[in-house]
Amino acid sequence: MATTSISNVNTYFTSLINDLMAVERRPLTILQTRKTDLESKNSIFTDLGSKFSALQSVVDDLSAGSGLAVFDKRAATVTPSTANKTVLTASASNGAAAATYTINVAALAVQHSLSSDQQSSVSQALSLSGTITLGGTALNIVADDTLNGIASKINNASYSNGSAVKATVIDRKLILTANETGNDLSASDTSGSVLQSLGVLDGGGAFKNLLRTKSAASFTINDLPPISSGSNQGITAIGGVTFNLAADAALQTATITVTADNSAIRTKAQDFLTKLNDLTTYLGEKSAITSSTNDQGKTTYKRGALAEDYSYSSLKSDLINDLSGSFYGLPSGAPTMLSEIGISLDDNLKFTVTDSSKLESALTTNPSGAKALLQKAAEKVDTLLKQFSGSSGTLTYSQKSVTDEIGYINAEVAGLNSRFAERRTYLEDYYATLQAQVISNIYLQQQLSSFGSFNVLG
């Protein structure tokens, strides 16, 4: 069949071809609509995967044997015996014994400190040169160095652990202080006599102007025999507790009270409820069947993307039902319902802390019981979530099923588009040829008419 460009085909034939193709393309439209629905559903599955993971993470934290040990966290509260005094700060590690400790501080640890002689200026070159060694670190001093410059070199030097020296300039004197309270300060002239000339050392290499010798901190805990510490910081004399003596601690008393860190448990429990509600609300939205009525009284219904997936629509009710009822297998004396510790289901089917004082009371007066109940609730949720997670879980199967169907549709669409392209080419050629024949007959009729009354079309 001869081919004629569609641009030369009469608009009547063009319209006819478009109408024919529209009818033939209806299966393609149905497939594309189905693909759009599947892509939307796949997006929902992706969102669900994120919500499952978020909730699972909190569930793992609350479950028995969790490495996070949220129920083992401890809080350390310090109460100075004198108002407006700090005395000390403290922290407690996981599992520290809940107890009260009274700390009586006799003396703070003091750093070893030396002084030079008074110099004429802090900003003029001292015309001293040589190598000094402080805390085991050699420093090169040149003639142009000032007193301030030498102090800067000392402070910017690198020292081995625990041997650092800090320098200040006070009243035109170089003050050298061991950075750690428990260490002796060491200073010497390795070459030249810079430190001797400054008056830090005497002619025999001994310290000329000793300000303070090092001394240990001294304190008692619960009236036990005195304890000494070479440092005021990071004292670990109490198992699981670390405390730091403040500058005003000498001759002061403070009490450290170690308790369970209820704030950490409350925060984790709230996080659990938030992520649980986020999942159940999302499942409700995506599996709901909603209705609307127009002005003529006609009611139409819209089904959520997961309305026909029973496994997902039932997960919401399973989560709510399992957590609303009583829990079994708990230790004697433990609460058996979340409502007993102030957590209830509200009118919007969301779990909330409706009585914070009841929750706090349970964590304080019956910590083991509250812990057992929250862990049991987490285990219930964990059991339900594990049916959907993992390589063999329901969610993975659902995503694969949708992805496979989208792949089949893409292949079918590609095949249909190819056939439709061929079909359109055929129709364009067919009607172009038909149009050419009609035009040819009309032209022949006109030619014959010029010879008389003759009708080639009959």
NULUM-216700 format. One line per field, with one value per residue (C-alpha): x, y, z; residue in three letters; residue number from 1. Coordinates in steps of 0.02 Angstrom, whole numbers. Layout:
<rs>
x <- X;... .
y <- Y;... .
z <- Z;... .
r <- ALA;... .
k <- NUM;... .
</rs>
This chain:
<rs>
x <- 0;67;110;45;89;-49;-27;-106;-257;-422;-471;-622;-508;-388;-533;-593;-419;-407;-578;-532;-367;-452;-567;-422;-315;-441;-350;-191;-281;-342;-166;-93;-225;-185;1;-30;-129;9;143;41;24;209;242;127;225;386;310;251;426;494;360;389;576;551;435;544;694;603;531;707;763;623;634;719;904;916;1093;1028;972;854;787;963;1000;1037;1024;1139;1073;1189;1127;1255;1234;1268;1161;1242;1383;1419;1539;1535;1450;1414;1353;1303;1329;1202;1168;1243;1168;1026;1091;1137;1316;1373;1539;1638;1780;1930;2042;2056;2199;2326;2436;2625;2668;2827;2870;3011;3088;3001;3059;3074;2948;2829;2838;3023;3147;3237;3396;3396;3423;3438;3333;3221;3133;2963;2862;2981;2954;3100;3065;3184;3198;3276;3345;3193;3070;2977;2906;2734;2810;2892;2726;2641;2770;2746;2556;2559;2682;2632;2659;2647;2493;2484;2643;2573;2627;2527;2605;2535;2615;2567;2652;2791;2826;2815;2703;2723;2590;2572;2413;2371;2352;2431;2593;2756;2811;2981;3089;3270;3391;3447;3562;3594;3526;3356;3262;3405;3416;3228;3240;3139;3291;3437;3618;3607;3456;3330;3168;3203;3025;2911;2731;2643;2689;2565;2441;2299;2116;2050;1871;1763;1612;1475;1596;1713;1902;1973;2007;2136;2137;2276;2146;1988;1909;1846;1846;1779;1786;1601;1557;1465;1477;1599;1610;1709;1755;1713;1825;1721;1723;1854;1777;1605;1482;1365;1250;1244;1080;1080;910;836;831;643;656;747;613;472;555;575;396;330;434;359;181;216;283;147;11;96;87;-92;-156;-71;-142;-314;-304;-244;-368;-522;-681;-753;-919;-982;-1157;-1188;-1328;-1440;-1424;-1314;-1185;-1017;-885;-696;-587;-413;-266;-250;-436;-432;-268;-333;-161;-133;-308;-308;-136;-206;-342;-219;-100;-238;-322;-160;-106;-276;-304;-218;-43;-2;158;213;301;195;148;175;35;-51;-128;-53;-195;-127;29;-65;-65;-236;-322;-408;-563;-456;-388;-217;-118;-70;-3;-167;-102;81;78;21;164;291;225;238;417;465;372;367;507;528;341;329;483;408;244;326;439;290;200;356;365;183;218;380;285;163;297;406;266;291;479;624;653;506;389;221;285;427;305;183;318;381;206;172;342;319;147;214;348;216;114;266;301;118;111;270;194;29;114;214;56;-40;98;90;-100;-100;25;-87;-243;-152;-91;-261;-360;-227;-242;-432;-426;-308;-429;-577;-478;-426;-606;-666;-531;-579;-763;-716;-616;-755;-885;-793;-839;-1023;-1146;-1044;-1039;-894;-970;-1126 .
y <- 0;172;287;464;586;607;794;779;679;770;825;709;557;624;638;465;391;476;409;232;240;307;155;35;118;91;-65;41;174;40;-28;145;180;14;56;225;139;12;146;237;75;42;215;172;11;112;230;82;9;170;172;-11;21;175;81;-75;28;91;-82;-153;-21;-67;-255;-365;-385;-221;-155;20;-30;117;43;36;220;317;499;581;731;841;938;1055;1079;1266;1378;1460;1332;1210;1095;959;890;706;580;398;259;127;3;107;65;177;255;416;472;615;692;796;887;930;1000;1020;952;1090;1105;1124;1306;1410;1592;1686;1845;2008;2071;2249;2225;2096;2157;2197;2071;1983;1948;1771;1617;1431;1275;1248;1086;1091;934;835;950;1052;1232;1343;1521;1659;1830;1921;1829;1934;1872;1862;1774;1641;1612;1590;1462;1363;1361;1313;1169;986;883;699;644;718;824;983;1151;1312;1484;1653;1823;1914;2070;2049;1874;1711;1591;1407;1283;1096;1067;910;924;754;784;871;1012;984;1125;1136;1230;1105;1231;1410;1481;1555;1489;1534;1710;1731;1674;1516;1413;1454;1426;1245;1208;1204;1299;1476;1539;1396;1453;1290;1108;983;912;787;818;744;695;568;472;427;455;317;346;491;464;561;601;677;768;866;797;625;551;371;325;273;124;182;366;498;666;827;943;1125;1273;1309;1129;1146;1123;1097;952;890;741;636;542;406;353;271;397;404;545;428;296;423;489;315;266;425;389;214;284;418;295;168;299;357;180;142;310;282;106;174;307;189;49;157;156;331;393;558;613;742;870;744;624;502;419;362;261;273;129;159;82;-52;-79;-248;-305;-388;-415;-228;-174;-299;-247;-86;-175;-309;-178;-83;-239;-318;-162;-116;-276;-365;-438;-608;-689;-537;-545;-542;-365;-294;-194;-294;-155;3;104;59;162;308;256;242;237;402;436;447;272;339;283;431;466;523;524;575;569;388;346;435;348;178;211;272;152;-4;15;-172;-193;-44;-106;-280;-209;-93;-233;-349;-217;-197;-386;-391;-259;-346;-509;-420;-319;-469;-545;-400;-371;-468;-549;-668;-543;-486;-314;-384;-502;-358;-247;-386;-426;-244;-222;-380;-325;-154;-243;-348;-193;-101;-245;-252;-64;-68;-205;-114;50;-39;-119;44;134;4;13;201;194;67;176;332;242;165;327;424;301;308;497;493;379;494;645;552;503;680;745;614;663;843;797;691;822;940;822;817;740;593;529;413;371;303 .
z <- 0;-46;100;109;249;379;363;189;251;262;439;427;408;541;665;617;647;818;868;815;909;1065;1067;1038;1172;1312;1377;1388;1491;1609;1629;1661;1793;1876;1871;1955;2092;2118;2126;2257;2354;2342;2414;2559;2589;2592;2721;2823;2819;2894;3029;3069;3087;3197;3314;3313;3368;3524;3558;3555;3681;3800;3780;3910;3874;3780;3766;3798;3973;3989;4151;4223;4195;4353;4404;4532;4628;4731;4883;4965;5152;5134;5026;4874;4873;4732;4827;4694;4539;4509;4381;4398;4271;4223;4361;4503;4671;4723;4883;4973;5005;5117;5063;5190;5102;5211;5076;4889;4786;4751;4598;4608;4567;4543;4510;4427;4494;4447;4278;4217;4076;4007;3827;3798;3729;3870;3769;3839;3732;3761;3782;3932;3975;4061;4098;3987;3836;3765;3714;3616;3685;3576;3620;3549;3663;3792;3957;3876;3727;3836;3926;3757;3699;3860;3843;3658;3680;3671;3827;3867;3962;4137;4124;4047;4117;4106;4117;4169;4194;4354;4422;4292;4356;4258;4355;4311;4369;4343;4245;4346;4533;4565;4470;4516;4403;4323;4252;4197;4084;3953;3868;3920;4081;4036;4189;4306;4234;4257;4438;4416;4463;4579;4539;4590;4479;4622;4622;4682;4712;4763;4778;4817;4828;4765;4890;4874;4902;5064;5102;5190;5124;5248;5394;5336;5353;5250;5065;4965;4779;4677;4573;4609;4450;4399;4574;4570;4754;4747;4637;4480;4531;4471;4558;4537;4679;4648;4690;4847;4911;5050;5224;5145;5145;5009;4986;4826;4801;4667;4602;4449;4306;4288;4160;4040;4063;4040;3882;3809;3856;3772;3618;3614;3622;3492;3364;3404;3376;3217;3146;3200;3135;2967;2954;2995;2861;2725;2763;2794;2688;2682;2611;2544;2490;2355;2341;2255;2401;2309;2421;2355;2444;2434;2488;2558;2468;2603;2633;2548;2629;2785;2860;2868;2915;3058;3122;3192;3290;3348;3417;3507;3576;3637;3729;3800;3896;4038;4025;4096;4156;4257;4426;4582;4631;4457;4374;4237;4132;4058;4133;4306;4269;4191;4007;3925;3755;3714;3609;3452;3482;3531;3682;3792;3965;4041;4221;4233;4423;4419;4298;4408;4564;4481;4424;4599;4715;4607;4480;4448;4419;4302;4209;4189;4121;3995;3936;3917;3813;3704;3681;3624;3492;3443;3409;3293;3202;3167;3062;2941;2948;2878;2710;2734;2817;2751;2702;2597;2510;2478;2404;2292;2233;2187;2105;2001;1942;1894;1792;1702;1665;1597;1479;1425;1399;1294;1185;1166;1120;987;914;924;831;693;692;676;533;446;468;409;254;223;234;142;-3;5;3;-145;-240;-203;-262;-420;-459;-433;-550;-681;-665;-695;-850;-924;-887;-1000;-1147;-1107;-988;-924;-746;-711;-542;-621 .
r <- MET;ALA;THR;THR;SER;ILE;SER;ASN;VAL;ASN;THR;TYR;PHE;THR;SER;LEU;ILE;ASN;ASP;LEU;MET;ALA;VAL;GLU;ARG;ARG;PRO;LEU;THR;ILE;LEU;GLN;THR;ARG;LYS;THR;ASP;LEU;GLU;SER;LYS;ASN;SER;ILE;PHE;THR;ASP;LEU;GLY;SER;LYS;PHE;SER;ALA;LEU;GLN;SER;VAL;VAL;ASP;ASP;LEU;SER;ALA;GLY;SER;GLY;LEU;ALA;VAL;PHE;ASP;LYS;ARG;ALA;ALA;THR;VAL;THR;PRO;SER;THR;ALA;ASN;LYS;THR;VAL;LEU;THR;ALA;SER;ALA;SER;ASN;GLY;ALA;ALA;ALA;ALA;THR;TYR;THR;ILE;ASN;VAL;ALA;ALA;LEU;ALA;VAL;GLN;HIS;SER;LEU;SER;SER;ASP;GLN;GLN;SER;SER;VAL;SER;GLN;ALA;LEU;SER;LEU;SER;GLY;THR;ILE;THR;LEU;GLY;GLY;THR;ALA;LEU;ASN;ILE;VAL;ALA;ASP;ASP;THR;LEU;ASN;GLY;ILE;ALA;SER;LYS;ILE;ASN;ASN;ALA;SER;TYR;SER;ASN;GLY;SER;ALA;VAL;LYS;ALA;THR;VAL;ILE;ASP;ARG;LYS;LEU;ILE;LEU;THR;ALA;ASN;GLU;THR;GLY;ASN;ASP;LEU;SER;ALA;SER;ASP;THR;SER;GLY;SER;VAL;LEU;GLN;SER;LEU;GLY;VAL;LEU;ASP;GLY;GLY;GLY;ALA;PHE;LYS;ASN;LEU;LEU;ARG;THR;LYS;SER;ALA;ALA;SER;PHE;THR;ILE;ASN;ASP;LEU;PRO;PRO;ILE;SER;SER;GLY;SER;ASN;GLN;GLY;ILE;THR;ALA;ILE;GLY;GLY;VAL;THR;PHE;ASN;LEU;ALA;ALA;ASP;ALA;ALA;LEU;GLN;THR;ALA;THR;ILE;THR;VAL;THR;ALA;ASP;ASN;SER;ALA;ILE;ARG;THR;LYS;ALA;GLN;ASP;PHE;LEU;THR;LYS;LEU;ASN;ASP;LEU;THR;THR;TYR;LEU;GLY;GLU;LYS;SER;ALA;ILE;THR;SER;SER;THR;ASN;ASP;GLN;GLY;LYS;THR;THR;TYR;LYS;ARG;GLY;ALA;LEU;ALA;GLU;ASP;TYR;SER;TYR;SER;SER;LEU;LYS;SER;ASP;LEU;ILE;ASN;ASP;LEU;SER;GLY;SER;PHE;TYR;GLY;LEU;PRO;SER;GLY;ALA;PRO;THR;MET;LEU;SER;GLU;ILE;GLY;ILE;SER;LEU;ASP;ASP;ASN;LEU;LYS;PHE;THR;VAL;THR;ASP;SER;SER;LYS;LEU;GLU;SER;ALA;LEU;THR;THR;ASN;PRO;SER;GLY;ALA;LYS;ALA;LEU;LEU;GLN;LYS;ALA;ALA;GLU;LYS;VAL;ASP;THR;LEU;LEU;LYS;GLN;PHE;SER;GLY;SER;SER;GLY;THR;LEU;THR;TYR;SER;GLN;LYS;SER;VAL;THR;ASP;GLU;ILE;GLY;TYR;ILE;ASN;ALA;GLU;VAL;ALA;GLY;LEU;ASN;SER;ARG;PHE;ALA;GLU;ARG;ARG;THR;TYR;LEU;GLU;ASP;TYR;TYR;ALA;THR;LEU;GLN;ALA;GLN;VAL;ILE;SER;ASN;ILE;TYR;LEU;GLN;GLN;GLN;LEU;SER;SER;PHE;GLY;SER;PHE;ASN;VAL;LEU;GLY .
k <- 1;2;3;4;5;6;7;8;9;10;11;12;13;14;15;16;17;18;19;20;21;22;23;24;25;26;27;28;29;30;31;32;33;34;35;36;37;38;39;40;41;42;43;44;45;46;47;48;49;50;51;52;53;54;55;56;57;58;59;60;61;62;63;64;65;66;67;68;69;70;71;72;73;74;75;76;77;78;79;80;81;82;83;84;85;86;87;88;89;90;91;92;93;94;95;96;97;98;99;100;101;102;103;104;105;106;107;108;109;110;111;112;113;114;115;116;117;118;119;120;121;122;123;124;125;126;127;128;129;130;131;132;133;134;135;136;137;138;139;140;141;142;143;144;145;146;147;148;149;150;151;152;153;154;155;156;157;158;159;160;161;162;163;164;165;166;167;168;169;170;171;172;173;174;175;176;177;178;179;180;181;182;183;184;185;186;187;188;189;190;191;192;193;194;195;196;197;198;199;200;201;202;203;204;205;206;207;208;209;210;211;212;213;214;215;216;217;218;219;220;221;222;223;224;225;226;227;228;229;230;231;232;233;234;235;236;237;238;239;240;241;242;243;244;245;246;247;248;249;250;251;252;253;254;255;256;257;258;259;260;261;262;263;264;265;266;267;268;269;270;271;272;273;274;275;276;277;278;279;280;281;282;283;284;285;286;287;288;289;290;291;292;293;294;295;296;297;298;299;300;301;302;303;304;305;306;307;308;309;310;311;312;313;314;315;316;317;318;319;320;321;322;323;324;325;326;327;328;329;330;331;332;333;334;335;336;337;338;339;340;341;342;343;344;345;346;347;348;349;350;351;352;353;354;355;356;357;358;359;360;361;362;363;364;365;366;367;368;369;370;371;372;373;374;375;376;377;378;379;380;381;382;383;384;385;386;387;388;389;390;391;392;393;394;395;396;397;398;399;400;401;402;403;404;405;406;407;408;409;410;411;412;413;414;415;416;417;418;419;420;421;422;423;424;425;426;427;428;429;430;431;432;433;434;435;436;437;438;439;440;441;442;443;444;445;446;447;448;449;450;451;452;453;454;455;456;457;458 .
</rs>
